[in-house]
Amino acid sequence: MVQQDMPKALTQLGEDEQIFRDTVRRFALEKIGPLVRSMDESQQMDAALIRRLFELGLMGIEVPEQYGGSGGSFFQAIVAVEEISAVDPSVGVLVDVQNTLVINALIRWASEEQKRRYLPRLSSDTIGSYALSEASSGSDAFALQTRAAKRGDDYVLNGQKLWITNAKEAGLFIVFATLDPSAGYKGITAFLIEKDTPGFTLGKKEDKLGIRASSTCELIFSDCAVGASQVLGEPGKGYKIAIETLNEGRIGIGAQMLGLATGAWGHAARWAKERKQFGKPLAEFQAMQFQLAEMATDIEAARLMVYNAARLKDGGLDFLKEAAMCKYFASQVAERVASLAVEVFGGSGFVKDYPVEKLYRDAKIGKIYEGTSFMQLATIAKLTLGKL
Ligand SMILES: Cc1cc2nc3c(=O)[nH]c(=O)nc-3n(C[C@H](O)[C@H](O)[C@H](O)COP(=O)(O)OP(=O)(O)OC[C@H]3O[C@@H](n4cnc5c(N)ncnc54)[C@H](O)[C@@H]3O)c2cc1C
């Protein structure tokens, strides 16, 4: 007898989730698909596409309806990132940072006044960025140097951030700075900084290997003064905000890499069925079938891990280990599957006329941002070995 409260299979979606997934999938194929190559070549996110993402509610998925958002779940945000990344991981990371880092941080830590001020904008027309990394602090994120000094009621920021996703298009930045470097991580404070704040400018935009349509820029703060109302959470609690949001964000990167792998597999499988050598389609050779079967198995395992981590998060259960594992594993799968997809295409896989070389380039970032693979392993080791 099946018990009423038996959990469903991990890959089974509720009715609303299925409708949502199908809508995002269709949108990605029809509206993003035709733009992928030109956006990659021009290193620009299409402005009309960004407007459409807002119109579809994909930029404020978890924002409660009372603040103008879609009132969805974290799982839905993950499905959106997966589906979009199957077509273009650059657009996937735009949606991912907005939902799983910026909006997540605001929902969890913003005051009521800040929520009323920013969540409707983030849901309707404002892109968010999340600025933690600096030139000398990447994996060791809390060694950051950007200073925030108290001056009367204001805080004055000085310093530089590096590698900030969405920065070129963003209107709101969550910026981590230290009030007191001698206090270590306990001095770190998160600030909400608007694009036009005096003393805040964008620096160099990076010219990247992959996800080229996604902007990655330096941020420069030079006597940038903001009021105390711009502190997110409490002074000195920035490290907690960063740790907690990045734990969730990692599932988003897992979803981005899962989507990328799914997209690459689809291209490879279709190619194998169409391309003929030795008088028959490649897909009729067992060696080819086995490669595609192995890729599909890897993708299924990554999907189970990503979905499980997202379901745990939505269920209010511990998900730290699962988040680190799913990011670690999905980024390996993405690199492996995209690489094999290039080989399945043969020479055509190596040129820009076909989509797989871009996915291969895009896959590399999964092992680097939001905690490198080595950092994920360190977390996994702590959470597994530490429990013995
Ligand atoms: C395209 C892109 C977008 C990004 N977007 C953002 C963003 O929006 N916001 C943001 O704040 N940051 C962002 N980042 C920064 C990203 O999170 C960092 O690049 C990443 O955390 C790694 O830091 P690092 O580059 O300083 O490398 P390092 O920390 O210098 O690491 C270099 C190598 O050393 C290894 N390593 C480091 N410490 C150890 C150790 N203790 N043991 C073993 N190995 C170790 C690492 O795993 C890695 O292999 C982005 C980066 C890129 C490339």
The ligand as an SDF file (V2000), in Angstrom:
LIG
                    3D

 53 58  0  0  0  0  0  0  0  0999 V2000
   32.9270   34.5090  -14.9840 C   0  0  0  0  0  0  0  0  0  0  0  0
   33.0200   34.7340  -13.5180 C   0  0  0  0  0  0  0  0  0  0  0  0
   31.9390   35.2730  -12.8410 C   0  0  0  0  0  0  0  0  0  0  0  0
   32.0380   35.5170  -11.4640 C   0  0  0  0  0  0  0  0  0  0  0  0
   30.9790   36.1080  -10.8110 N   0  0  0  0  0  0  0  0  0  0  0  0
   31.1390   36.5120   -9.5160 C   0  0  0  0  0  0  0  0  0  0  0  0
   30.1320   37.2980   -8.8720 C   0  0  0  0  0  0  0  0  0  0  0  0
   29.0810   37.6030   -9.4480 O   0  0  0  0  0  0  0  0  0  0  0  0
   30.3660   37.7110   -7.5980 N   0  0  0  0  0  0  0  0  0  0  0  0
   31.5070   37.4000   -6.9250 C   0  0  0  0  0  0  0  0  0  0  0  0
   31.6430   37.8250   -5.7780 O   0  0  0  0  0  0  0  0  0  0  0  0
   32.4860   36.6480   -7.5050 N   0  0  0  0  0  0  0  0  0  0  0  0
   32.3180   36.2120   -8.7860 C   0  0  0  0  0  0  0  0  0  0  0  0
   33.3080   35.4620   -9.4030 N   0  0  0  0  0  0  0  0  0  0  0  0
   34.5240   35.1370   -8.6610 C   0  0  0  0  0  0  0  0  0  0  0  0
   34.6390   33.6510   -8.3450 C   0  0  0  0  0  0  0  0  0  0  0  0
   33.7370   33.2860   -7.3450 O   0  0  0  0  0  0  0  0  0  0  0  0
   36.0930   33.3800   -7.9690 C   0  0  0  0  0  0  0  0  0  0  0  0
   36.8450   33.4940   -9.1720 O   0  0  0  0  0  0  0  0  0  0  0  0
   36.2960   32.0200   -7.3510 C   0  0  0  0  0  0  0  0  0  0  0  0
   35.7260   31.9810   -6.0640 O   0  0  0  0  0  0  0  0  0  0  0  0
   37.7640   31.6220   -7.2640 C   0  0  0  0  0  0  0  0  0  0  0  0
   38.5230   32.6230   -6.7000 O   0  0  0  0  0  0  0  0  0  0  0  0
   39.8830   33.1220   -7.4060 P   0  0  0  0  0  0  0  0  0  0  0  0
   39.5530   33.4260   -8.8240 O   0  0  0  0  0  0  0  0  0  0  0  0
   40.4610   34.2090   -6.5930 O   0  0  0  0  0  0  0  0  0  0  0  0
   40.8120   31.8550   -7.3980 O   0  0  0  0  0  0  0  0  0  0  0  0
   41.7600   31.3960   -6.1710 P   0  0  0  0  0  0  0  0  0  0  0  0
   40.9910   31.4430   -4.9030 O   0  0  0  0  0  0  0  0  0  0  0  0
   43.0470   32.1220   -6.2690 O   0  0  0  0  0  0  0  0  0  0  0  0
   41.9870   29.8760   -6.5580 O   0  0  0  0  0  0  0  0  0  0  0  0
   42.9200   29.4430   -7.5340 C   0  0  0  0  0  0  0  0  0  0  0  0
   43.0390   27.9330   -7.4400 C   0  0  0  0  0  0  0  0  0  0  0  0
   43.5430   27.5620   -6.1480 O   0  0  0  0  0  0  0  0  0  0  0  0
   42.6670   26.6480   -5.5320 C   0  0  0  0  0  0  0  0  0  0  0  0
   42.6900   26.8530   -4.0790 N   0  0  0  0  0  0  0  0  0  0  0  0
   42.4780   28.0010   -3.4000 C   0  0  0  0  0  0  0  0  0  0  0  0
   42.5730   27.7780   -2.0790 N   0  0  0  0  0  0  0  0  0  0  0  0
   42.8240   26.4560   -1.9320 C   0  0  0  0  0  0  0  0  0  0  0  0
   43.0140   25.5960   -0.8040 C   0  0  0  0  0  0  0  0  0  0  0  0
   42.9060   26.0590    0.4450 N   0  0  0  0  0  0  0  0  0  0  0  0
   43.2690   24.2800   -1.0360 N   0  0  0  0  0  0  0  0  0  0  0  0
   43.3680   23.7910   -2.2930 C   0  0  0  0  0  0  0  0  0  0  0  0
   43.1900   24.5500   -3.3900 N   0  0  0  0  0  0  0  0  0  0  0  0
   42.9080   25.8660   -3.2140 C   0  0  0  0  0  0  0  0  0  0  0  0
   41.3130   26.9250   -6.1450 C   0  0  0  0  0  0  0  0  0  0  0  0
   40.4270   25.8230   -6.0180 O   0  0  0  0  0  0  0  0  0  0  0  0
   41.7000   27.2110   -7.5870 C   0  0  0  0  0  0  0  0  0  0  0  0
   41.8660   26.0170   -8.2650 O   0  0  0  0  0  0  0  0  0  0  0  0
   33.2100   35.1800  -10.7660 C   0  0  0  0  0  0  0  0  0  0  0  0
   34.2960   34.6220  -11.4630 C   0  0  0  0  0  0  0  0  0  0  0  0
   34.2200   34.4110  -12.8170 C   0  0  0  0  0  0  0  0  0  0  0  0
   35.4160   33.8590  -13.5320 C   0  0  0  0  0  0  0  0  0  0  0  0
  1  2  1  0
  2  3  1  0
  2 52  2  0
  3  4  2  0
  4  5  1  0
  4 50  1  0
  5  6  2  0
  6  7  1  0
  6 13  1  0
  7  8  2  0
  7  9  1  0
  9 10  1  0
 10 11  2  0
 10 12  1  0
 12 13  2  0
 13 14  1  0
 14 15  1  0
 14 50  1  0
 15 16  1  0
 16 17  1  0
 16 18  1  0
 18 19  1  0
 18 20  1  0
 20 21  1  0
 20 22  1  0
 22 23  1  0
 23 24  1  0
 24 25  2  0
 24 26  1  0
 24 27  1  0
 27 28  1  0
 28 29  2  0
 28 30  1  0
 28 31  1  0
 31 32  1  0
 32 33  1  0
 33 34  1  0
 33 48  1  0
 34 35  1  0
 35 36  1  0
 35 46  1  0
 36 37  1  0
 36 45  1  0
 37 38  2  0
 38 39  1  0
 39 40  1  0
 39 45  2  0
 40 41  1  0
 40 42  2  0
 42 43  1  0
 43 44  2  0
 44 45  1  0
 46 47  1  0
 46 48  1  0
 48 49  1  0
 50 51  2  0
 51 52  1  0
 52 53  1  0
M  END
$$$$
